[in-house]
């Protein structure tokens, strides 16, 4: 009885606290006059962005006043300060790479005017030089680079020698792309590394990035565990982010190498073969399924539908709108955020989880809290029932903001195809058209669609607003029934995902 009362009270309070967007006949994504004001929402966003960034830093050694540098050396990113129930007090290769990427974006935004952040990034890079060469249960460095598939390490830079889902083959590619992003920023501002163990950019490329690329060259066609650390198979997220890393490697080779012809040929052939695998041989896209199938093996076995937030994350982290000069290079990588399969993955995830999670059901027509995948049973502590995650929900917003930014920054017409009609019909009346619809850049209809996309993106951030605590802190998940947070506390990746999302909101607004 008490639990039911809590749920009812929470729903009533939530409805009163947030009606950012309302269902109106003309447009399903307009602000209701009774909703919180735009000013209130913008103030919250500004505050939450600052809170998220500060909490990222709290989980990084050397820059955090609360972490002992003996236990957590400078540049080490812990996944969470939680050391029990659950224990996330480790440095995951994947989480660390994506978190440091947020710091690099911040550094670029500040025009390289935050030396403490650059120092932290370079300490992370130097630490990973050590971790690459540390023998572990995934293998070694000297023989075949197999040790680079190790998913996580103790925070004190020692190996984790217990049972785990290994290898996880996404780490090397994510790390290589993150460090590449830093080298690009250094070049942009005419800088060189200042860390004592990083002599120059070429050294970082040859000694740290190149081994990760060689790992991908040797292992891209082998199975491994997914980013959720559960299934040993081929995975969309791993494949697409590895393809991005190989593309980064080709760019860096031309900048720093031009001597190892055999390696360059390996990079080019791997890019061609991996791209063909992703587009044709993997089963990630299937004839009668409009969305990406994250793990085709599980679909074939009848265990999952293939829907997975890893698809959205894979698209976000394998493409880049940061560097206009490189944008066309990355556009050769398939399944960007505006690809019909990604859009339909987004749409199908929302349609499923709107009703799967009771906490979402009163938000008809709104953004909703998204989980990892429909069949999820991990509750943050053990196995029972899956819940919405901050990472997944923030990624939904980021997808939408980036679509708006990409359309408007390039001055592109919006082409609505048969495959994307159902998604875009939420934002504009397409009547019964069976042909492609082209909405011209700069037209009144174009402006209407982009503004409605922004409102829809905001509604996912409004979900996050509803579920953070009064201090803006975020855990891993929020309960599907009562909406209260659970799982690892102060999850670094949650803060990084939300910070990225709010940042892209600002970039999209600035270009409208």
N, C-alpha and C positions, 0 to 999 in steps of 0.2 A: 504493500500500500504506500509506504514511504517513497519507494522508487517511482511509482506512478505519479505521485504528487509532485516530486522533483521535476519529472519530465514535463508535466503540464505547466508548471510554473515557468520552467525554462523556455518552453515554446511561447507562452504568452509574453514573457519579457523580451524574447528575441523579436517577436513580431512588432512590439512597440518600439524596440530600439533601432530596428533597421528595416526600412522600406525604400532602399536606394532607388529601385526601379519598379515601375508598376505596369500592370497589364492594361494597356489602353488600346482602343480599337485601331487608331491610326498607326501607332508604333508600339510594339511590346516592350520597348526599352527606353521609355521616357521617365523623367524624374517626377514622382508624385509630389503634389503640394504638401502632403502630410508627412513626407519622408524627412529624414535628417537632411539638413541643408548641404548644398555642395561645399560651402565653406567648412562645415564641420568635418565632412569626409576628407577634404583636402588637408585640413589641419592634422587629422589622424594619420593620413598617408605620410606626410612630412615627418611627423614624430616617429611613426613606425619604421620608416626607412632608416632614420638615425639610430633607433633602438636596435634594429636588426644588425646594422653594421657594427655597433659597439659590442653586441653579443657574439658576433663572429670573432672579433679581436680577443674577447675574453677566453676563447677556446684555442688560442694560438700561443705557444710558448714564446717567451721573450718580450712580447708586447702586452701580455696579460699580467696584471698585478696579482692575480689570484692563483697563478700556476707556478709551482716551484720549478725552476729551470733545470734542476738536477733530475727531476722526474719527467719533465716535459721541456726538452731543450728548445732553444730559439728556432722558430720556423716550423715546429711540429704542430700539426693541426689535429686536435682530438675530435672524434665524432660527437662526443657529448661528455660533460663532466660526470655523468652517472656511472658509477663503478659497480653497482649491483642493482638487480631487479629493474632493468637489465643492465649488464655491463657493456658499455660502449666506450670505455676509456681506452681507446686504441687509436692508432693512426691508420685509417683506411687509405689506400692509394687513390681510389676513385673519389671518395668524399673530399680528400685533401686537394686533389687537382681541381675539382669544380669550385671549391671554396676559394682557393688562391686565385682562380680566374676572376672572381668577383673583386678581389683586391687589385688586380691588374686593371679592370675596368675603372675602378675608383681612381687609380693612379693616373690613368689616361685622362679621365674627366677633370682631374686637378692640374692637368698639364705638367705632370711630373713634379708637383710642388709638395709632395708628402714623403720626405726622405725616410721617415720611420716605416712607412708601408713598403717602400722599395727595399729597405734593409730586411724586412720580414720576408718578402718574396724571395730575395736572394738566399736567405738562410734556409728557406724551404727547398730551393734548388740544390744547394750544397748538401743538405741532409739526404736528398734523394740520390745523389751520387753515391753515398754510403749504402743506402738501402738497396740499390740495384746490385751491389756487389756482396751483399750479406747472404751467406748460405741459409737456405730455409727449406721447408718441407715441399715446396713446389719445384725445387731444383737449385741449380747453381748459376753463376754468371759466366765463368770462364769457358765451360764446355759448350753450351748451346743456348745461353741466355734464358733457360727455362725458369730460373728463379724470379724473373721479372713478372711472372704470372701470380706471384704471391699476393693475396688480397689485402692483408693488414699486418701491422707490426705493433709491438708494444710502444707506448709513448716515449720510452727512453731510448728508442732506436735499436732495440734488440728484437730478434726473431720471435714470432709467435709459433711455438712448436706444439700445438695441440690440434685436435681434430677440427676441421673446418671444410667448407665447400671450396675446394681449390682444384685446379687453377681458375682464376678469374681473369679473362683475357682482355677486359676493357681497360684495365689500369694503365698499361704502357701507352696506349693511344691517347687517353685523356691527359696523362702527364706530359707527353710530347707536345700535344696541342696547346696546353696551358703554358709551358715554357716557351714555345714558339710565340705565343701572344706577347709574352714579356719581352722577348728579343725584338719583336716588331715595335713595341713601345719604346724600347731603348733606341732603336734606329730612328724612329720618328722624332725623338727629342735630342738626337746626337749624343747619346750617353753610352757608357760602358759599365759593366758590372763593377761594383765597388767592394764586394765581398772578397776577403783575402784568398779564398779557395777557388774563385772563379776569375781566371786571368782576363778573359775577354769573351766576346760573343761567339767567336769561332770555337773556343774551348767548350763552351756550354753545348753548342751544337754537336761537336764530335765526340765528347765524353759522356754526355747525358742523353741528349735527344736521339742520337744515332743508334745506340744500343736498343732503345725502345722501338725504333723503327725496324731494326733487324729482327726483333722478337715478333713483330707483326708479319714481316716477310716470311718467317719460318712457321708461323702458327695460325694465320688467319683462317685457314680451312679446317681447323681442329675444333672440337667441341670444348666447352668450358662452362663455368657457372655464370648465371645471369647477374645483373646488378642487384637483384633482391637476394642473391646467394642461396638459391633453392634448387635450381634445375640445371643439370649438366647436359647441354645441348648446343645448338646454334641459335644465336639470338640477334634480333634486329639492332638493339642498342649497341652491342659489342661490334657488330659488323660495320654499322654506319659511322660510329665514332672512330673506328680504326681506319676507315677510308679517309676521313677527314685528316687523320694524323699522317697518312701517306702523302696526301696532297700537300700538307704543311712541309713534309720532308723534301718533296720535290722543289718547293719554293726555296727552302733553306739551302739545299744542295747547290742551287744556282748562285746563291749569295755567298756561301762560305767554302764550298768544296771545289767542284769542277775538276777534281783529280781522280776520284775513285769511280771510273766509268762503269765497273761491274756493279757497284752499289746503286748507281743511278739507273741502270737497266733493271735491277731488281725492284726498285721503287716503281718504275713505270709499268713493268709487267704485273706487279702486285696490284697496282691501282686498277689496271684494266681487268684483271681476273676477279678481283674483289667486287668491283662495280658490276660486272656481269653476273656474279653470284647473287648480289643483292637484288638486282633487277629481274633476273630470269630463273636462276637455278635453286634459290634458297627456299622458295615457298612463302616468302614474306608478303608477296601480293598474289592473290589467287582469283581466278576468273569470276567467281560468283560471290566474292566477298569484297565489299567496297572499302574496307579499312585494312591497315597493316596487321598481319598476323605476327605477333612478336616472337612466338616460339612454335614453328610449324609442327614439330614433333608432338607437342601436347595436343594440338588440334587434331592431328591424325589419329592419336590414341583416344580421342574423345574426352580428354580430361579438362580442356579449357576451350574457350571461344576464340582465343587469340588476342582479344582486347587487353591492352596493358598500357599504363601510364609511361612505361619505358619507351613506347613509341614516340610520345610527345617529347620526352626528354632526349631521345636519340636525335630527333629532328632539330631541337633547340641547340644541342651541343655539337652538332656536326656541321653547322652552317654559321655564317658570320655576316652581320650587317655593320660591323665596327669600322672596317677599312674599305672605303669606296673603291680603292684601287684593286683590292683583292676580291671584291664582291662577285665579279664575273667568274673568277677562278673557282670559288666555292659553289657557284650556281651549277657547275658541272656535277656536283655531288647530288644524287637524286633525293627526293622526298624532303624538300624544303618545307617550311611552315605553311606555305600556300598551296602545296600539292594536294590534289583531291583525296588521296589516301590518308594523308595526315589530317585534313579537315574532317573527313568521315570517321577517322579514329576518335577525334575530339567529340564529334557529334554523338557517336555511339556510346562513348564513355559517359557523357552527360545523360543520355536517355536511359542508360542502365542504372546509373547510381542515384538518379533523382528518386527512384522508387526502391532501390535496394537498401538505402540507408534511411531509416525513419526520420532522422534529424533533418533530412532534405525535403521531406514531402510537402511542407507548407510553403516551399519556395517555388511553386509552379510558375514557370516562365522566367525564373531567375537563374543566375549561376548557382551551382551547388557544390558541396564538398565532394571532391573526387578521391577515391582510394587508389590502390596500386592496380588491381585487376579484379573482375567480378568474383572469381572463385577464391579470393584471398581468405585465409583463416588465421593469419598472424595478428594478434591483438596488442602487440607491443611488449608482451611479457612471455606469452606462451601461445598455444594454438586454441582458438575458440571461434571467433568471428572477426573478419576484417573490418577496418574502419576507414573513414576519410583521413588523408594525409595532407599536411600543409604543403609538402613538396609538390604533390600532384595538383592540388588546387591552384597554387601559385603558377605552376607551369601552364595551366589552361589560360590564365590571364596573359601571361607573357606571349603565348602563341598569337593571341588576338592583337595585342599591342604591336607586335612585330609585323603582322599582316598589314595593319594600318600604316605603320612607318614605311614599310617596303613599297606599298602602293604609292604613297604620297611623295616619298623621297625620289622615286624613279619617274614620277609623273605617268605611271602606267594606267591604261584603261583597265577597268575591272571586268574580266571575262568570266561569266557564270555559265558553266557547262551543265550538261545533264547530270554529271556526277556530283556537282556541288549545289545543284538547284535547291535541294531540300534544306541545306544549311542556310543559304543566303535568303531563302524565302521568309526567314524569321525577321529580316531587316528591311525588306522591300517587297512590294507586291509584284510578283512575276507572272500572275494570272496562270494561264494554262500553256505557256510557251513550251514547245518541245525542242526548239532550236537553242543554240547558244545565245546568251544575252550579253551584249557589250554595253557597259555603262561608261560613258566617256569621262575621262579625267577632267575635273573642274566643273562638271555639270551639277545641277541641283540634286539630281538623284545620287550622284557620286558622293556628294557631301553628306546626304542623308544616310547612306549606307555606312560610311566611315564613322560618323558620329554615333550611330547605333551600335556599331562594333565596339567603339570605345565604352559605351554604356554597358554593354554586355560584359566586356572585360572587367569593368569596375565591379560588376555584381559578384564576380568570383573573389575579388579582393574584399568585398563586403562580407563574404562568408568568413574569410580569415579574421576580419575585424571582430566578428561575433564570437570567435573561439580562442583568441589570445587572452591572456589574463590582464588584469588592470595595469600591469607594468609592461605590457607588450611582449611578454615572454612566450616562447613557443616550444612545445614538445614535438614528438614525432607524429602523433596522431591525435584525433579527437573522437570520442566515443560516438558510435552510430545511433545510439538511443538518446543519451542526455547531453551530448555535445561537449562534455568536459574533457580536457586533455589527458592523454595517457601515453605510455611508451617512454622512451628515453627523453629526459628533460633537457631543455636548452640544446636541442639537436642543431648542430652547426649547419648542416645542409638545409634545414628548414629556414634558418635565418638567411642563408645565401640565396635560396630560391626566391624568397619574398623580397629581399633587397634587389635582386636582378629584375624582378617583375615591376616593382615600383619605379626603378630606374628607367625601364623601357616605356612605362607610361609617360614619364616626363619627356622622353625623346619623341614619342608619338605626338603628344600634345604640342610640342614645340614646332613641329613641322606642318601642323594643320593650318 
